[in-house]
Amino acid sequence: MAQKVILVDDLDHSEGDDVARREFPLLNRTFAIDLSDANQQRLSEALAFIEEVLENAREVKQASRSKKAADTSPRLRGYTLTDVREWAREQGLDVPARGKMADEVIEQFIAAHPDAATEDAATEDAATEDAAAEDSTGESAETATPQEAAVGA
């Protein structure tokens, strides 16, 4: 017994001798659809339009989550936050297993491990020492002329 296969257009659900399986590429993938000649022509025009649009468009990159400015620079040199957590627990300090570490704990760790201080921290310490060295006139010894330093002394 013979069987007759009747293809139906997937867009307008029409039957006809011109309906056939059509494959087309789009965005590096291949798709298949049953279309009549008329709908195949519409698809070809649409794909040509999309190709033209893509040639003139620019891709939008997914935005990444930004980090806070304070967290972007490393605060420890040669140590990890895991090292800080282990040290803090040995000192009897309560620290979270994950996540942000309290600034006070990191400062205590750096005080106990001076080699952990970054260059930024050393610069801040030097600035603090310079500020403490200012005389009562508000001028630091570095900016005062020798005559001014002698008068102030």
C-alpha positions in Angstrom: 0.0 0.0 0.0 1.4 3.4 -0.9 1.4 6.4 1.4 1.3 10.0 0.6 3.1 12.5 2.7 1.6 16.0 2.8 3.9 18.7 4.0 2.2 21.7 5.7 3.8 25.1 5.8 4.9 25.8 9.3 4.1 29.5 9.1 0.7 29.7 7.4 -0.3 26.1 7.7 -1.1 25.8 4.0 -0.6 22.6 2.0 0.8 22.5 -1.4 3.2 20.9 -3.8 5.7 23.7 -3.3 6.1 23.1 0.5 9.5 21.7 1.4 11.9 21.4 4.2 14.2 24.5 4.1 17.4 24.8 6.2 18.9 28.2 6.9 21.9 29.4 9.0 21.5 32.1 11.7 23.9 33.1 14.4 26.2 30.2 13.8 23.4 27.6 14.1 21.4 25.8 11.4 17.6 25.7 11.6 15.1 23.7 9.5 11.4 24.6 8.7 8.8 23.5 6.3 7.9 26.4 4.0 6.2 27.1 0.7 8.1 28.9 -2.0 6.4 32.2 -1.1 7.3 31.9 2.6 10.8 30.8 1.6 11.2 34.1 -0.3 10.0 36.0 2.8 12.5 34.2 5.0 15.3 34.9 2.5 14.5 38.6 2.5 14.3 38.6 6.3 17.7 36.9 6.7 19.2 39.3 4.2 17.9 42.2 6.3 19.2 40.7 9.5 22.6 40.2 7.9 22.7 43.8 6.9 21.7 44.9 10.4 24.4 42.8 12.0 27.0 44.2 9.6 26.1 47.7 10.8 25.5 46.9 14.5 28.0 46.5 17.3 27.9 43.8 19.9 27.1 44.8 23.5 29.3 43.1 26.1 27.7 41.8 29.3 28.4 44.3 32.0 30.6 42.9 34.8 30.1 43.6 38.4 32.3 46.4 39.6 34.3 46.2 42.8 34.4 48.9 45.3 37.5 51.1 44.9 38.8 50.2 48.3 38.6 46.5 47.5 40.4 46.7 44.1 43.9 47.3 45.6 45.5 44.5 47.5 45.8 45.3 51.2 48.2 42.4 51.9 51.4 41.4 50.3 52.4 37.8 50.4 49.4 36.7 52.4 45.8 35.7 51.7 42.6 36.4 53.6 42.7 32.7 54.6 46.1 33.4 56.3 44.5 36.3 58.1 41.5 34.2 59.2 43.7 31.5 60.5 45.9 34.0 62.4 42.8 35.8 63.8 41.3 32.5 65.1 44.6 31.7 66.8 44.4 35.1 68.5 40.8 34.3 69.6 39.2 36.8 67.3 35.8 36.1 65.8 36.0 36.2 62.0 33.6 35.0 59.2 34.5 31.9 57.3 33.9 33.7 54.0 33.2 37.2 52.7 34.5 40.6 53.7 37.1 40.8 56.5 36.8 43.6 59.0 39.4 46.3 58.5 40.4 46.2 62.1 41.4 42.5 61.8 43.5 43.2 58.7 45.1 46.1 60.5 45.9 43.9 63.5 47.4 41.2 61.2 49.6 43.8 59.4 50.8 45.1 62.8 51.7 41.6 63.7 53.2 40.9 60.3 54.9 44.1 59.0 56.0 42.3 55.8 52.3 42.0 54.8 52.0 45.8 54.4 51.6 46.9 50.8 53.5 49.9 49.4 50.3 51.9 49.6 50.0 51.2 53.4 53.7 52.1 53.8 53.1 55.4 52.0 50.1 56.1 54.2 52.2 55.4 57.4 54.9 57.7 56.2 52.3 60.5 55.6 51.0 59.9 59.1 54.5 60.2 60.6 55.1 63.4 58.6 51.9 64.9 59.9 52.9 64.0 63.4 56.3 65.7 62.9 54.7 69.1 62.1 55.7 71.8 64.5 53.3 74.2 66.2 53.3 76.6 63.3 51.7 73.9 61.1 54.8 73.6 58.8 56.6 70.3 58.6 60.4 70.2 59.1 60.8 69.2 55.5 59.1 72.3 54.1 60.7 74.8 56.5 63.8 76.7 55.4 66.9 76.3 57.6 66.3 79.8 59.0 62.7 79.0 59.8 63.7 75.8 61.4 66.3 77.6 63.6 63.7 80.3 64.6 61.1 77.7 65.4 63.5 75.7 67.6 
